[in-house]
């Protein structure tokens, strides 16, 4: 989605208007966050769910944890945007308190689980599960995906991306019938592969190396340790066939078959049946586009944000 033409949300002046079960969608400042937003065909790169008394729950690098809404709103050095959405029923009515309590109870049951995720993992999971075409991608982006797939295949930690966690809070709570509160997921068109955004490629690669830490050899196997400006010299395994093979291996490791049936891929704005939605493939953009989430307003927008 074009960040400059999207309809902006109206300001939401106080976090006191939030209630448990509301969904927060955020846009981080990093180049990796921008790439997540592009893979989602939207503007968001992170998501969280609101609890009582100004709290939140989210899936981050150290696992599924509690946090505070006011800390996100104040973190203009880390985020461009913090937007709030309210979950609604299939009849577009706000969820009853009993249903919101079910959602939060399930989210709390997942707190502390040894799931680990980071921005690179989010990119790898979303792309692997979204039938992306690799042939038209620029060489630097192929390199990023190569590193993301390799990381997912070499990591022993279980992965749960932020938006998967939020989706599971609703979809897997004890509401009857099962799945009644699952957010509706809409088929979205793939992003424009000609130019994702005005990327700072050297900065992006350095973010990847810093994120990988002791495992930065994964990045060095693709991007030369020196002379990162010469991204065109990225090394082997970047052809479309190799990337698709790696994406297939990631799907197998995640136990995630293709989430969108072929017959629905060409149907724009089609709502997927709950039975065919794979939670692992749910992205922040999916949560944004869901008819189950009505926009409340913008809690924070950094002064230097140039999108909508």
N, C-alpha and C positions, 0 to 999 in steps of 0.2 A: 504494500500500500504506500502511496506517495505521502511522505511525511509532511509535505508542504500544502497538500490539498485536503487532507483529512479534516473533518469537522471537529473543531476543538471543543473540549469539555468546559463547562462553566466552572468558575472557581468555587470551591467548597471551603468556606471560611473557617470551619472548626471540625476537629476530629470528634467532637462530642456528638455530631450528627451520625456517626457510624454506629453500627450495632453488630453483635456477634453474627458470624456467617457472611458478612460482606467480604468482597474480594478486592485486594489491592493489586494493581498492575503497575509496574515500574519500568523505567528506562534507565539503564546504567550508562556511565560516561565512557566506558572503555571501548576500544575498537572491537573487542570480542562481543560486547553487548550490542553494538551496532550490527554485527554479523548475525547474532541471534535474531534480532528484529527483522533482518532481511530474510532469513530462512523461514520466519513465521509469516512473511508478507504482511507485516504490521509494524507498529512503532515500539512495542514492548519487549523487554528482555528478561523480566523476572516477575514472580507472582507470590502472593502470600494470602492468608486468610485471617480475618479479624476475629478476636475473641473479646470477652467482656473486659471492661475497665481499661480500654485503650491498648490491649495487648494484641499480639499476632502470633501466628505459627507459620513456619516456612521451612523449606528444604534448602540447605546451603552446604558449603564445603565440609563442615564438621558434622553434618547430619541433619535430622529434623529437630528443630529447636524453637523455643519461645523468643519473642522479641517485643519491642514496643513501637506502636505506630508513630509516636512523636519523634523517635530516633530516626526513622526513615524520612519523615518530613523535614527534619533538620539537616539531613545528610546531603546538602547540595554539592558537596565535593565528590560524592559517589554517584548521585543520581541526577538526571535532568528532570524527571517527572515522577509524580506519585498520583495515580488516578484511582478512584473508588467506584466499585460497581456493586449493585444490590442483586442478590439471587432472587428469582421469581419462579413460580410454578408454571406448569404447562399452560395454565389459564392466565398467565402473566400477573398473578397476584403475589405480593410479597409472601415469603415463606412464613408459616406459623412458627411461634416460639418453640413449640415442641419439635418441629422439624429442624430448626436451627440448632437446638440442643443436641439432636441426634448427629448432625454434621460435626459440631465441635467435639462431641464425645469420641467420634471415630478419629478425628484428627489428633486428639490427645492420646489415643491408644497407640499411635504411631510415633509419638515423641521418644527420642532417645534411641530409636532403631539405628543400626550401623549402616545406614544408607549414606553414600557420599556422592557429591556431584560438584561440578564446577562449570564455568561457562563453556569450556571446550567440549566437555561431555554433552552439554545441552545441544550444541551444534551438531555433534556426531550422531546423537540419538535422533534428533528431528530429521536430519537429512537422510539417515539410513532408513527411516520408516516412512518417508514421504515420496517415494518413487521419483526422486530427482533425476534429471538428465545431466550427465556429467560432461558430455562432449563439448558444450558451448561455454563452459566455465573458464575464466582466465586462469593462467598457470598458478598464480599466487593462491587463488582460492582452492584449486585442486590440492595444492600443498597443505593448506590448512586442514582440509578434509582427510587427507592421508594421515596426518598426525593425529587428528581426532579419532579416526577409526582405530589406528594402532594403539592409542591409549586405552580405548574401551576394550580392545581385545586382550590387552596385557594386564588390565587392572583386576585384582581379585575382589575389590569392594563391590557391593551391590550398588547399582545406580538408581536413583529416583530423582528425576528432574523436578524443579519447583512446581511446574504446572501439572505434572502427573500427580504430585502430592495433593494439590488443591482439588483436582478432579476426583481423586479417590475419596477425599473427605465427604463429598456429596454422593458419589456413585455407589460407594461401598458401606455407607452407614446402614443402620438397622431399620430404615424406612420400609414400609410395606405398600405395594409389592416391591421386591428387590429392584434397585435401580430407579425408583420413582423420582429421586432427586438428582439423578445424574444430569449434569449440564448438557444441553443439546449441542452437538458439534456440527458445524456447517462446512461443507466442502469448499475449500478456498483455492483460487487459481495459484499456480506456482509463481514465484517472484521472477522479475525480469533478470535474465542471466547476463545481459549485455554489460551492465555496470551496476553492481549492487549499491555502491555509494562512493563518495570521494575518499577512498580509504588511504590511511597512512600505513602503508605496508610494512616498513621497517618497525614502526611502533607496534603493529599487530604481532609481528614475529617475536619481538622482545617480550610482549605480554604472554605469549604462549610459552616461551622459555622460562619466564619467571614463574608461571603457574605450574609448570611441570617440575620445577625444582631439581631434585636429584635425577629425575628421569628425563632431563632435557635432551639426552641423546636421541630420544624419539624425534625431536624437532631437528636436531643436527643431521639425522639420517636423510632428511628431506631438504632442509635449507642449509646452505653452507654456513659454518660457524662464523666465518668472516665474510665481509662484503655482502651484507644482507640486502643492499639496494639492488643487487643483481638477481632479483627473484626469478627471472627467466631461466636461470641456471639451476633451478630446483631439480633434485635428482629423480631417479627412476620410480616406477610404480604409480605414475600420475595419469596414465592413459585411462580412457573411460572404462575399458574392460576390467582393469585392475581395481579401480575405485568401486565398481559395481560388485566385484567379487568380495571386496572388503565390507561393503555395506550389507551384502547378503550374510557374511559371517557374523557381523554385529547383530543382525536380526535373529539369527539362529541362537547366538549366545543369550540374547534377551528373551528368547522364547516368544518372539513377536512376529507373527506372519504379517503380510501386507495389511494395513489397517483400513484401507479404502478399496472396496471391490471395484474391479475394472469398469463395470457398468455404470458406476457412479462418478468416476473421475471426470467425465466431461460434463457433468450436470452442475452448473454453477449454482451456488447458494442452496444446494440440496442438504437437508438435515439428515445426518446419518442415523440409522437405527442403533440403539444402545448396544445391541449384541455385536455390532461390527466395529465399535470404537475400541481401539487398544489404548488403555490409559498411558502406556509408555510413550505413545506418539502424540499425546496432547501437548500443545505448545501454548505459550502466553498469548499468542495471536488467536488461537482457538477460543480461549477463555474470553478474550475481548469481543470476538464476533458472535459468541453464543447468544441466541435469543433468551437464554436462561439468565443472562446477566444484563441488567439495565444500568446505564451510566448514572452515577450520583453526582460526580463532579471531580475537579482537580484539587487535590490537597496541596500540591507543591509543583511549581514550575520554575526552574532555574532561569536567571536573567539571560544567560547565553544560549538557551534552547532555541534552535532555529526552525524546528518543525511546527506541526500543528498541535 
